[in-house]
């Protein structure tokens, strides 16, 4: 049979993308002329309904819908699967997801009895719904109690239609279906607990869960159409099977055209585990290593005067992250040869002091050659002997064999085989000489490849050579699915004594599956470096949201943009409000720029201490931003800063950085703030990582307990 046409009906949510002060009110919807003129006033905030709502139910539902549409496209080249969305809005009535709307404040949730019925009638919801569903076969209804009431069921339906309701226990009296098959999944706090998601948004979450199952088996849509009661079974099966952990990172997102449209929630759910037992080396747990790249700060930096400690000697007097925090936010550090090679002075110091003393870290340190540094060369610029000596002299705990990357244009046929063989040959020589000359550090065999098979074959060969620590390289920029495929291919060769490192991949949502498939350590600098390298995801909030830091660059001659502003004709930098800067002299320009800069800093600190309103803070900061941000980007900054100032995420963090720096942690300005923000991100990352591991251990423990028990039972029965 062909696929049933699917319609999903949901309600509007109070949370909306934009929150202008003059948003539409109920009274605006009562008068069509007024509605037109008021909507015009709000036209800059217009967007389609599908993107306007930002409540949890809506976001999860949209993610589910997108999944279904994707799988529909993929698996059904010839016939499209229809999956449409309708929204019951307490302002606009029944609308589809593409209708352009502006922000409003209206909800059925707070209306009572007669008022609700009359308003629903005024909006014509009952009739519109009846008309709409006539075109669909399988209809999901995800409505809260008052919105269900607004439908005023029953409506005309036919015996070839199937309805699935996700509704609260209390709303059953409003569900009246005469002629069609239907199934109701009642929801309360007990269900929220059972499914592991808050009651707010639970309907959307369950729909997404269902959509994820459909991606495995698209025929489920047909099965459900025939037997809607299967819905509960599908969801329950998923809950029982899926090892679900939650580490969402929600990222406010503005699209390329600077229409402040989307709120991207990225990296939401953890990748489910495959149904194979944990790898043989699972008991090793998992370690997080951070790559070292001279990430230190002046411990006594003066944030008010913006000055370094007088007479400070960089590096010597500076602090690494692990010196600032009570305990390090990583299990170990990775130091690449390229970092060592940065200067002769540095080389000398490290060789003299040893790597542990140099970076003041007593934990484990891995040394590698930093293959990205010589990717373009035909051969790695080091010999095995020299690298072995280097690891030994510096006192590394682990040393990685010399590999050659097989990525991009170096993964072409003809080149890749050479690099692959060379990497294996190096690993062999590395291990032989390591034992021959009795080096102290643990040798790690670096693996490269261009598909799962080549990686697996190398892993197999290394284990045979005698390696007990392998490291998978060349996957830092790979999609997670590809990395999983590689790990699945290596998995059968892993024995309890083998450790496996993953180079440059540190995604929290993949931690459980990586560990399950045998990864015992990984390194990533991403949480640290995003603090200043990402255009909009600079700060990881305790609430899982990611925030953009507020750009207040230093107004000094080193700042390129500000220098240009002073010296040259600066039309492109000036917006109308400060056009007068044109006609005054450089000297005065300079004065004014510095005043604007200082005002921006001051207002942020006042705001932090509840001494300034959010609007004033925002305007003052943006006035300074206008100097160096292109006009067309200003709305984006306004949007990002507003979210930040509304949430004040630094207030919720208990880390030593946020506690001592306050709002300065969120100011994008110079190494001492930006790196500290990165340290905070690393702190959040490590905390979440450890929590995930604990959760995994607990599950594994319970799992073993259950299987031991059942074994005991079996023995008793026997
Ligand atoms: Zn913090």
Boltz pocket constraint, residues with backbone or C-beta under 6 A from the ligand:
constraints:
  - pocket:
      binder: B
      contacts: [[A, 650], [A, 653], [A, 654], [A, 655], [A, 656], [A, 657], [A, 658], [A, 659], [A, 680], [A, 683]]
      max_distance: 6.0
